[in-house]
Amino acid sequence: MTNSTSTTAAASGTARAGRREWTALGVLMLPLLLVSMDVSVLYFAIPAISADLEPSGTQQLWIFDIYAFVLAGLLMTMGSLGDRMGRRRLLLLGAAAFGTASLIAAYADSAETLIAARAVLGIGGATLMPSTMALIRTMFTDPAQRAKAIGLWSGVMTAGIALGSVMSGVLVQYFWWGSVFLVNLPAMALLLILGPFLLPESKDPNPGRFDWPSVPLSMAGVLPVIYGLKEITSEGWHAQYVVSITVGLLFAAAFVHRQRTTASPMIDPALFRGRGFAPSVVLNLIGSFAMMGSAYFTTQYLQSVLGKSAMEAALWALLPSVPIGMAAPLATTLVQKGVDRAYVVTAGFAVGACGYALLALADTDSLWLVLVACGVLASGIVMVISQITDLALSSAPVERAGSASSLMETGGEFGGALGMAVLGSIGTAIYRHDMPASAPDVARETLGGALAVADRVPGLAATAREAFTNGMQGAAVAGAVLLAGAAVLAARALRGICVGDK
């Protein structure tokens, strides 16, 4: 039994979703949660994997990073492909690939096999993420219900990244490292069984030819930039990483030029003619910048400054999730009660700026202040992301829902990598400035390096922790200024925009 929904009817209808659609949303949320968890699920599993498979240093990096790289590189391709072949069909194919790759990864007997399986997981994730958002756009034609559904989508995505590290710690402690992949199988099986019955099929009725040359162009535009930004965060501003970013930007320019000139582009430039779409992409990038930029510091602060074990740090980091779970529903309720969306998004950025301001007050013994700051910051950003995602999808034609979703998610990937690189560089510069010239070279590079040799230099650990905290404070001030500016930008860019404005 299948359920096919006409794109035209979905675009024009205003029927309210019933039990079937909300049940379908629940089915979509579980694999979405797991896809987002896979970004961080190896945090605690890597030591066990290293002991078992004995990967080289380069292989270990690829085991960790290949998933995010492939995911980011293929989002636009899969979003456009879903618009053409059908979002449900692509979703189910992605679920099958994700489940199969999870099984292979769980029982991998070599580093090469695990890297290949993680790459296929990235491919599957790239099909699942834009397809779920596009299907929400199709199933929930009533604006109020769609806003609630997208709020849930945003909350699940944010929660998944936080839960991934905790789940991996628990599973690795009581089972073996492959169990972090096996937990994906029940969710994917449930989606494959119930998806054909509950999910409507939808696609662009006149998609044109698929723009195959844009596939390598899009990947060449995304991957070198993401790679360069990630490496700058950990290794500093070396020439090869700047060159990588520059090459990626050149390919990105070529990709944009092709989309503007080809008869059947992968990403229709007409998407950006909707008044709400372009501001949503930009504001989403800024929100992701702020969220991931703070995570770079807070995870190190909990472990290296406060001395928490990895498991303790992950459990403490769950506490900010409590207010985060209420942020998106609150934002949706305010908009539905008549508050201008521009004001809600502006308030979200202002709340996020307050979170960064609190983080700037932290010293070397400020556990609760840091947790509160993280909760305030993340709550504000979730308010922003839930509203601008709804605005972006509502501004885009329903037949372009997959492409619109993929653009939002690709912008989020860029923003996250940029936030870690820029704020991380600010913090590192302050750290190195505050470390005494007499400290060992390795100690002047990173806090981890300082702690590794602290037993040989009296007082070094305390000095390094204080220098790191000073760096975190400086980066937090920069983050607060950025979000305050984003609040002003949102107030101006979104003023007077109603859903559906063209």
C-alpha positions in Angstrom: 0.0 0.0 0.0 1.4 3.5 -0.9 0.1 7.0 -0.4 0.9 9.4 -3.3 0.3 13.1 -2.7 0.1 15.6 -5.6 2.5 18.4 -5.4 0.0 20.8 -6.7 -2.5 19.8 -4.1 0.0 20.1 -1.4 1.0 23.5 -2.5 -2.6 24.8 -2.6 -4.3 22.8 0.1 -4.8 24.0 3.6 -6.1 20.8 5.1 -4.9 20.2 8.7 -2.7 17.2 9.3 -4.2 14.4 11.3 -3.0 11.4 13.3 -1.4 9.8 10.2 0.8 12.8 9.5 1.9 13.2 13.2 2.6 9.5 13.4 4.7 9.8 10.2 6.6 12.7 11.8 7.4 10.5 14.8 8.8 7.8 12.4 10.9 10.5 10.7 12.3 11.9 14.0 14.0 8.7 15.2 16.3 8.2 12.2 16.9 12.0 12.1 18.0 11.8 15.7 20.5 9.0 14.9 21.9 10.8 11.8 22.6 13.9 14.0 24.0 11.7 16.7 26.5 10.1 14.3 28.3 13.4 14.1 29.5 13.0 17.7 29.0 9.3 18.4 32.7 8.4 18.0 33.9 10.8 20.8 34.3 8.0 23.3 34.5 5.1 20.9 37.8 6.2 19.2 40.1 4.9 21.9 38.5 1.4 21.8 38.6 1.5 18.0 42.2 2.5 18.0 43.1 -0.4 20.3 41.2 -2.9 18.2 41.9 -1.9 14.6 45.2 -0.1 15.2 44.7 2.7 12.6 47.5 5.1 11.7 47.1 8.7 12.8 45.8 9.7 9.4 43.3 6.8 9.3 42.1 7.7 12.7 41.4 11.3 11.5 39.5 9.9 8.5 37.5 7.5 10.7 36.3 10.5 12.7 35.9 13.2 9.9 34.8 11.3 6.7 31.2 11.2 7.8 30.8 14.9 8.2 32.8 15.7 5.0 30.7 13.4 2.8 27.5 14.6 4.5 28.3 18.2 3.8 29.5 17.6 0.3 26.4 15.8 -0.9 23.6 17.7 0.8 22.8 19.9 -2.2 23.1 17.0 -4.6 20.7 14.8 -2.6 18.2 17.6 -2.0 18.0 18.3 -5.7 17.8 14.6 -6.5 14.9 14.1 -4.1 13.0 16.9 -5.8 13.3 14.9 -9.0 13.0 11.2 -8.1 10.7 11.6 -5.1 11.6 12.5 -1.5 10.1 9.3 0.0 11.9 7.1 -2.4 15.2 8.8 -1.7 14.6 8.7 2.0 14.0 5.0 1.9 17.0 4.3 -0.2 19.1 6.4 2.2 17.7 4.5 5.2 18.7 1.2 3.5 22.2 2.5 2.8 22.5 3.9 6.3 21.4 0.7 8.0 23.7 -1.5 5.8 26.7 0.8 6.4 26.0 0.7 10.2 26.1 -3.1 10.2 29.3 -3.1 8.2 30.9 -0.4 10.5 29.9 -2.4 13.6 31.8 -5.5 12.5 34.6 -3.8 10.6 37.9 -5.7 10.9 40.2 -3.0 9.5 40.5 0.7 9.5 39.9 0.8 5.8 36.6 -1.0 6.1 35.5 1.3 8.8 36.4 4.4 6.8 34.5 3.1 3.8 31.5 2.4 6.0 31.6 5.8 7.6 31.7 7.3 4.1 28.5 5.4 3.1 26.9 6.5 6.4 27.6 10.1 5.2 25.9 9.4 1.9 22.9 8.0 3.7 22.8 10.9 6.1 22.9 13.3 3.1 19.7 11.7 1.7 17.9 11.5 5.1 18.4 15.1 6.3 16.9 17.1 3.4 14.3 14.5 2.7 12.8 14.6 6.2 12.5 18.4 6.1 11.1 18.4 2.6 8.5 15.7 3.6 7.5 17.9 6.5 6.9 20.7 4.0 4.7 18.3 2.0 2.7 16.7 4.9 2.0 19.9 6.9 0.3 22.4 4.7 -1.3 24.2 7.6 1.2 27.0 8.6 0.6 26.6 12.3 1.1 22.8 12.2 4.1 23.1 10.0 5.7 25.5 12.4 5.2 23.0 15.3 6.6 20.2 13.2 9.7 22.2 12.2 10.2 23.2 15.8 10.3 19.5 16.7 12.7 18.9 13.8 15.1 21.6 15.1 14.9 20.3 18.6 15.7 16.7 17.6 18.6 17.8 15.5 20.2 19.8 18.3 19.5 17.1 20.9 21.0 14.4 18.7 24.5 16.1 18.6 24.5 16.4 22.4 23.2 12.8 23.0 25.6 11.2 20.6 28.7 11.5 22.8 26.8 10.4 25.9 25.3 7.4 24.2 28.7 6.3 22.8 30.2 6.6 26.3 27.5 4.4 27.8 27.6 1.8 25.1 31.4 1.6 25.0 31.5 1.2 28.8 29.1 -1.8 28.8 29.5 -3.3 25.3 32.0 -3.1 22.5 32.7 -0.1 20.2 30.6 -1.6 17.3 27.4 -1.2 19.4 27.5 2.6 18.7 26.6 1.7 15.1 24.2 -1.2 15.8 21.7 1.1 17.5 21.0 2.6 14.1 19.4 -0.6 12.8 16.1 -0.7 14.6 15.3 2.9 13.6 16.1 2.4 10.0 14.2 -0.9 9.9 11.2 0.9 11.4 11.4 3.6 8.7 11.7 1.1 5.9 8.6 -0.9 7.2 6.3 2.1 8.1 7.6 4.7 5.6 5.8 3.3 2.5 2.5 3.3 4.5 2.7 6.6 6.3 4.8 8.9 4.2 3.4 10.6 1.1 5.4 10.6 -2.1 6.1 14.1 -3.6 8.4 15.5 -6.2 8.7 18.3 -8.7 6.3 17.5 -11.6 8.5 19.3 -14.1 12.1 18.9 -12.8 14.0 19.2 -16.1 17.2 17.2 -16.6 19.4 16.5 -13.7 22.5 18.8 -13.8 25.2 16.2 -13.4 28.2 18.6 -13.9 27.0 20.5 -10.9 27.6 17.5 -8.6 31.4 17.6 -8.7 31.3 21.4 -8.7 29.2 21.5 -5.6 31.4 19.0 -3.8 34.6 20.8 -4.9 33.1 24.0 -3.5 32.1 22.6 -0.2 34.7 20.0 0.8 37.9 22.1 0.6 36.3 24.9 2.6 35.0 22.6 5.3 38.4 20.8 5.4 40.4 24.0 5.6 38.2 25.5 8.3 38.4 22.3 10.4 42.2 22.1 10.1 42.7 25.8 11.0 40.7 25.1 14.2 43.2 22.5 15.4 46.4 23.3 13.5 46.3 27.1 13.0 46.4 29.3 10.0 48.9 27.4 7.8 49.3 28.2 4.2 47.9 24.9 2.9 44.6 25.3 4.7 44.2 28.9 3.4 44.9 27.6 -0.1 42.3 24.8 0.5 39.7 27.4 1.5 40.6 29.6 -1.5 40.3 26.7 -4.0 37.0 25.7 -2.5 35.6 29.3 -2.8 36.8 29.4 -6.5 34.9 26.2 -7.2 31.9 27.6 -5.3 31.9 30.7 -7.5 32.0 28.4 -10.6 29.1 26.4 -9.1 27.0 29.6 -8.6 27.8 30.7 -12.1 26.6 27.4 -13.6 23.4 27.6 -11.6 22.7 31.1 -13.0 23.4 30.1 -16.6 22.4 26.5 -17.2 18.9 25.7 -18.4 18.2 23.1 -15.7 20.2 24.0 -12.6 20.7 21.8 -9.5 19.7 24.8 -7.3 17.2 27.1 -8.9 18.3 30.7 -8.4 14.6 31.6 -8.2 14.7 30.3 -4.6 16.5 33.4 -3.6 13.8 35.7 -5.1 11.5 34.8 -2.2 11.9 37.6 0.3 12.3 35.3 3.3 14.7 32.7 1.8 18.0 34.5 1.4 17.8 36.1 4.9 17.0 32.7 6.3 20.1 31.1 4.8 22.3 33.9 6.1 20.8 33.9 9.6 21.0 30.1 9.8 24.7 30.2 9.0 25.2 32.8 11.8 23.2 30.7 14.2 25.3 27.6 13.4 28.5 29.7 13.7 27.5 30.7 17.3 26.4 27.2 18.4 29.5 25.3 17.2 31.9 28.1 18.1 30.8 27.8 21.8 31.0 24.0 21.8 34.7 24.2 20.8 35.4 25.8 24.2 32.9 24.4 26.6 33.8 20.7 25.9 37.5 21.5 26.6 36.6 23.6 29.6 34.6 20.8 31.3 37.4 18.3 30.8 40.7 20.1 30.8 40.0 23.1 33.0 37.6 21.5 35.5 39.2 18.1 35.3 36.0 16.1 34.5 36.4 12.7 32.9 35.0 12.4 29.4 31.9 10.7 30.6 31.3 13.2 33.4 31.7 16.1 31.0 29.2 14.5 28.6 26.7 14.0 31.3 27.1 17.5 32.7 26.7 18.8 29.1 23.2 17.3 29.0 21.8 19.7 31.5 21.6 22.7 29.0 19.3 20.4 26.9 16.4 21.0 29.3 15.8 24.7 28.4 16.7 23.9 24.8 13.7 21.5 24.6 11.3 24.4 25.5 12.8 27.1 23.2 11.4 26.0 19.8 7.8 25.5 21.1 8.0 28.8 22.9 9.1 30.6 19.7 6.4 28.9 17.7 3.7 29.8 20.2 4.7 33.4 20.2 4.5 33.6 16.4 1.1 31.9 16.3 -0.2 34.3 18.9 0.6 37.2 16.5 4.1 38.3 17.5 6.0 39.3 14.4 8.5 36.6 13.4 11.2 39.3 13.0 10.8 40.1 16.7 11.0 36.5 17.8 14.2 35.8 15.7 15.7 39.1 17.0 14.9 38.0 20.5 16.5 34.6 19.9 19.7 36.3 18.8 19.6 38.6 21.8 19.1 35.7 24.1 22.1 34.0 22.5 24.2 37.1 22.9 23.3 37.0 26.6 24.5 33.4 26.8 27.8 34.4 25.3 28.0 37.4 27.8 27.5 35.0 30.7 30.3 32.7 29.3 32.6 35.7 29.2 32.2 36.0 33.0 33.5 32.5 33.6 36.7 31.8 35.5 38.6 28.6 36.1 36.0 27.3 38.6 32.6 28.2 37.1 30.8 24.9 36.3 27.3 26.2 36.9 27.8 29.5 35.2 29.2 27.8 32.1 26.3 25.3 32.0 23.7 28.2 32.4 25.5 30.1 29.7 25.4 27.2 27.3 21.7 26.6 28.0 20.8 30.3 27.4 23.0 30.5 24.3 21.6 27.3 22.8 18.0 28.1 23.6 18.3 31.4 21.8 19.8 29.8 18.7 17.2 27.1 18.6 14.5 29.8 18.7 16.2 31.4 15.7 16.8 28.2 13.7 13.2 26.8 14.2 11.7 30.1 12.9 14.0 30.8 10.0 13.8 27.1 8.9 10.0 27.5 8.8 10.3 30.8 7.0 12.7 29.4 4.4 10.5 26.3 3.6 7.4 28.4 3.5 9.0 30.9 1.1 10.2 28.2 -1.2 7.8 26.5 -3.7 6.9 23.0 -2.5 8.4 21.4 -5.6 11.8 22.9 -4.5 11.5 21.8 -0.9 14.4 19.3 -1.1 16.7 21.9 -2.7 15.6 24.5 -0.1 16.3 22.1 2.8 19.7 21.2 1.5 20.8 24.8 1.1 19.8 25.5 4.7 21.7 22.5 6.0 24.8 23.2 3.8 24.8 26.7 5.2 24.6 25.3 8.7 27.6 23.1 8.0 29.6 26.0 6.7 28.6 28.2 9.7 29.6 25.5 12.2 33.0 25.0 10.7 33.5 28.8 10.4 32.5 29.3 14.0 35.0 26.8 15.3 37.7 28.2 13.1 37.2 31.9 13.9 36.3 31.8 17.5 38.8 29.0 18.1 41.5 31.1 16.5 40.6 34.1 18.8 40.8 31.9 21.8 44.1 30.3 20.7 45.7 33.7 20.1 44.7 34.9 23.6 45.9 31.7 25.1 49.3 31.9 23.4 49.7 35.6 24.4 48.9 34.8 28.1 51.3 31.9 28.3 54.8 32.8 29.6 57.6 32.8 27.1 59.5 30.4 29.5 56.8 27.7 29.0 57.7 24.7 26.9 56.7 25.1 23.2 54.1 22.4 23.4 52.5 24.1 26.3 52.3 27.4 24.5 50.4 25.7 21.6 47.4 24.1 23.4 46.0 23.5 26.8 46.2 19.7 26.2 49.9 20.1 25.4 50.4 22.1 28.6 48.7 19.5 30.8 50.7 16.7 29.2 54.0 18.3 30.5 52.6 20.0 33.6 54.2 17.5 36.0 57.7 18.8 34.9 57.0 22.5 35.3 55.6 23.7 38.7 52.5 25.9 38.3 52.2 25.3 34.6 48.8 23.6 34.8 47.2 26.5 36.7 48.7 29.0 34.3 47.5 27.2 31.2 44.0 26.7 32.6 43.8 30.4 33.3 45.1 31.3 29.9 42.6 29.0 28.2 39.8 30.5 30.2 40.9 34.0 29.2 40.8 32.8 25.6 37.3 31.5 26.1 36.3 34.8 27.6 37.7 36.7 24.6 36.0 34.4 22.1 32.7 34.8 24.1 32.9 38.6 23.8 33.3 38.2 20.0 30.4 35.8 19.9 28.2 38.2 21.9 29.1 41.1 19.6 28.3 38.9 16.5 24.9 37.8 17.8 24.0 41.4 18.8 24.8 42.4 15.3 22.7 39.4 14.0 19.8 40.6 16.1 19.9 44.0 14.4 20.3 42.3 11.0 17.3 40.0 11.7 15.1 42.9 12.7 15.9 44.8 9.5 15.9 41.8 7.1 12.8 40.1 8.3 10.7 43.1 9.0 7.3 42.9 7.3 8.0 39.5 5.7 5.0 37.2 5.8 5.0 33.5 4.9 4.7 33.1 1.2 6.1 36.6 0.4 7.8 36.6 -3.0 
